[in-house]
């Protein structure tokens, strides 16, 4: 694989999950990259928004134990979008060849990291520039959700796809792998979304930039530990911001 993959894990009050998710993700990435030491092959970056439950301190301890582990502390909690952008900048500044997004609560299966990475590997034929872990293509799905949450999620993707004129089925998911050049082409200062509309905006910008996007089927599972960060405010942001992406 040409270029080192970085996995960005945004956290806020994930003390119950952070150590386990880092361990599971690092095991998959080590295997996928053929890493033979604690120093080479991949990096995991926790971006913590000042969690009062000690998540940042747990991440610092892990970073002291592993050279592939990094921690970025942010003073305020102002949305998942700004947290990811801070992580992207850090990874690119440190030479990342690929940058990956994943939730920190096991809603995304760390085992799927290998499939996302393979889907954008420059050394393999027929790969894409951006791989999306997709719930809404054949082979994908969700579990542990009620009807209302399914309706909101699928409706949000359908609404965004219709407004933006895209063919991507799962626009609101946050399990992704970018080639470096995709993020370099996106002007971060112009990204307006703070909540989960951020995921729609980045995919839209990638498509508009001429990059090839592929959807990799995944099964999304509801978190088992901690509290969900989803809110009606986040959903409302997507409703008014998505049309602005298309028409501004």
ROKE-415717 format. One line per 8 residues: number of its first residue (from 0); their letters; for each residue z, y, x of C-alpha. Coordinates in nm, 2 decimals, padded with zeros to 4 digits. Each point is the difference from the previous one (the first is absolute). Layout:
NUM> A> Z/Y/X  ...
***
This chain:
0> XXXXXXXX> 00.00/00.00/00.00  -00.10/00.34/00.14  00.29/00.24/-00.05  00.37/-00.04/-00.07  00.10/-00.02/-00.37  00.30/00.21/-00.12  00.18/-00.08/-00.32  00.16/00.30/-00.18
8> XXXXXXXX> 00.31/-00.08/-00.21  00.13/00.30/-00.20  00.36/-00.04/-00.09  00.26/00.17/-00.22  00.32/-00.20/-00.07  -00.14/-00.33/00.11  00.30/-00.13/00.19  -00.02/-00.32/-00.19
16> XXXXXXXX> -00.36/-00.07/00.10  -00.09/00.18/00.32  00.12/-00.26/00.26  -00.16/-00.29/-00.19  -00.33/00.17/-00.07  -00.03/00.11/00.37  00.07/-00.36/00.11  -00.25/-00.15/-00.24
24> XXXXXXXX> -00.28/00.25/00.07  00.04/-00.02/00.38  -00.03/-00.38/-00.01  -00.33/00.03/-00.19  -00.14/00.27/00.22  00.10/-00.19/00.32  -00.19/-00.30/-00.12  -00.30/00.20/-00.13
32> XXXXXXXX> -00.04/00.19/00.33  00.08/-00.29/00.23  00.28/00.20/00.15  00.17/-00.18/00.29  00.29/00.23/00.07  00.24/00.25/-00.16  -00.21/00.29/00.14  -00.36/-00.07/-00.09
40> XXXXXXXX> -00.23/-00.03/-00.30  00.15/00.20/-00.29  00.25/00.26/-00.10  00.23/00.04/-00.31  00.10/00.36/-00.09  00.28/00.06/-00.25  -00.02/00.35/-00.15  00.34/00.08/-00.15
48> XXXXXXXX> 00.06/00.30/-00.23  00.36/00.05/00.09  00.13/-00.30/-00.20  00.37/00.04/-00.08  00.05/-00.38/-00.01  -00.04/-00.05/00.38  -00.37/-00.12/-00.01  -00.08/00.22/00.30
56> XXXXXXXX> 00.29/-00.13/00.21  -00.11/-00.36/-00.06  -00.35/00.09/00.10  00.13/00.17/00.32  00.19/-00.31/00.09  -00.32/-00.21/-00.05  -00.20/00.24/00.22  00.26/-00.03/00.27
64> XXXXXXXX> -00.05/-00.38/00.00  -00.38/-00.01/-00.02  -00.26/00.20/00.19  -00.26/-00.03/-00.28  00.24/00.17/-00.24  00.00/00.38/-00.06  00.19/00.23/-00.23  -00.09/00.34/-00.13
72> XXXXXXXX> 00.29/00.19/-00.17  -00.09/00.27/-00.25  00.26/00.25/-00.12  -00.11/00.01/-00.37  -00.12/-00.23/-00.27  -00.32/00.17/-00.14  -00.22/-00.28/-00.10  -00.17/-00.31/00.13
80> XXXXXXXX> -00.32/00.19/00.09  00.16/00.23/00.26  00.19/-00.29/00.14  -00.32/-00.20/00.05  -00.18/00.30/00.15  00.28/00.04/00.25  -00.02/-00.36/00.09  -00.38/00.01/00.03
88> XXXXXXXX> 00.02/00.30/00.24  00.25/-00.18/00.21  -00.20/-00.32/00.02  -00.33/00.18/00.08  00.17/00.21/00.27  00.12/-00.32/00.16  -00.34/-00.17/00.01  -00.01/-00.21/-00.31
96> XXXXXXXX> -00.33/-00.18/-00.06  00.10/-00.10/-00.36  00.26/00.14/-00.23  00.15/-00.20/-00.28  00.21/00.10/-00.31  00.25/-00.23/-00.17  00.30/00.04/-00.23  00.33/-00.08/00.15
104> XXXXXXXX> 00.15/-00.20/-00.29  -00.21/-00.32/00.02  -00.21/00.10/-00.30  -00.29/-00.06/00.24  00.00/-00.34/00.18  00.01/00.05/00.38  -00.21/-00.31/00.03  -00.29/00.20/-00.14
112> XXXXXXXX> 00.00/00.24/00.30  -00.21/-00.25/00.19  -00.27/-00.01/-00.26  -00.01/00.38/-00.03  -00.02/00.03/00.38  -00.28/-00.25/00.02  -00.20/00.18/-00.27  -00.03/00.31/00.23
120> XXXXXXXX> -00.02/-00.17/00.35  -00.27/00.17/00.20  -00.06/-00.32/00.19  -00.09/-00.20/-00.31  -00.34/00.03/-00.18  -00.02/00.15/-00.35  00.34/00.17/00.00  00.09/00.33/-00.17
128> XXXXXXXX> 00.15/00.33/00.11  00.28/-00.02/-00.26  00.16/-00.30/-00.16  00.20/00.03/-00.32  00.24/-00.27/-00.12  -00.12/-00.02/-00.36  00.18/-00.12/-00.31  -00.31/00.04/-00.22
136> XXXXXXXX> -00.27/-00.21/00.15  -00.05/-00.37/-00.05  00.29/-00.18/00.18  00.23/00.30/-00.02  00.28/00.07/-00.25  00.36/00.11/-00.07  00.31/-00.19/-00.08  00.34/00.09/-00.15
144> XXXXXXXX> -00.14/00.30/-00.19  00.03/00.08/-00.36  -00.28/00.11/-00.22  00.07/00.37/00.03  00.00/00.01/00.37  -00.33/-00.21/00.01  -00.15/00.25/-00.24  00.10/00.30/00.21
152> XXXXXXXX> -00.12/-00.15/00.32  -00.34/-00.14/-00.12  -00.05/00.32/-00.21  00.06/00.22/00.30  -00.26/-00.19/00.20  -00.25/00.00/-00.28  00.06/00.37/-00.07  -00.04/00.09/00.37
160> XXXXXXXX> -00.31/-00.22/00.04  -00.17/00.17/-00.30  00.08/00.36/00.10  -00.10/-00.05/00.36  -00.30/-00.22/-00.06  00.12/-00.28/00.24  -00.06/-00.37/-00.01  00.34/-00.09/00.15
168> XXXXXXXX> 00.20/-00.19/-00.24  00.36/00.06/00.13  00.02/00.37/00.09  00.38/00.04/-00.04  00.11/-00.28/00.24  00.18/00.08/00.32  -00.08/-00.31/00.21  -00.28/00.11/00.24
176> XXXXXXXX> -00.15/-00.03/00.34  -00.21/00.28/00.15  -00.21/00.01/00.31  00.10/00.29/00.21  -00.32/00.19/-00.06  00.06/00.01/-00.37  00.33/00.19/00.04  -00.15/00.22/00.27
184> XXXXXXXX> -00.27/00.11/-00.25  00.26/00.09/-00.27  00.14/00.35/00.04  00.36/-00.06/-00.06  00.08/00.37/-00.06  -00.22/-00.01/-00.31  00.17/-00.30/-00.16  00.19/00.13/-00.30
192> XXXXXXXX> 00.16/-00.31/-00.16  00.37/-00.08/00.06  00.06/-00.29/-00.22  -00.22/-00.31/-00.08  -00.31/00.21/-00.06  00.00/00.02/00.38  -00.14/-00.36/00.00  -00.29/00.11/-00.23
200> XXXXXXXX> -00.07/00.31/00.20  -00.02/-00.18/00.34  -00.24/-00.27/-00.14  -00.21/00.27/-00.17  -00.02/00.20/00.33  -00.10/-00.32/00.19  -00.28/-00.08/-00.25  -00.12/00.36/00.01
208> XXXXXXXX> -00.01/-00.02/00.37  -00.25/-00.28/-00.01  00.24/-00.27/00.11  -00.02/-00.36/-00.13  00.29/-00.12/-00.21  00.08/-00.36/-00.08  00.26/-00.13/-00.25  00.20/-00.31/00.11
216> XXXXXXXX> 00.17/-00.18/-00.29  00.38/00.01/00.01  00.29/-00.09/-00.24  00.24/00.29/-00.04  00.36/-00.10/-00.07  00.28/00.22/-00.13  00.28/00.09/00.25  00.30/-00.23/00.01
224> XXXXXXXX> 00.24/00.23/00.18  00.06/00.37/-00.05  -00.13/00.26/-00.25  -00.36/00.08/-00.08  -00.12/00.35/00.11  -00.26/00.03/-00.29  00.06/00.27/-00.25  -00.19/00.17/-00.29
232> XXXXXXXX> -00.03/00.31/00.22  -00.20/-00.20/00.25  -00.23/-00.13/-00.27  -00.04/00.35/-00.15  -00.11/00.13/00.35  -00.28/-00.25/00.00  -00.12/00.10/-00.34  -00.07/00.36/00.09
240> XXXXXXXX> -00.08/-00.04/00.37  -00.27/-00.26/-00.02  -00.24/00.23/-00.19  00.06/00.27/00.26  -00.12/-00.24/00.27  -00.33/-00.05/-00.18  -00.07/00.36/-00.10  00.15/00.22/00.26
***
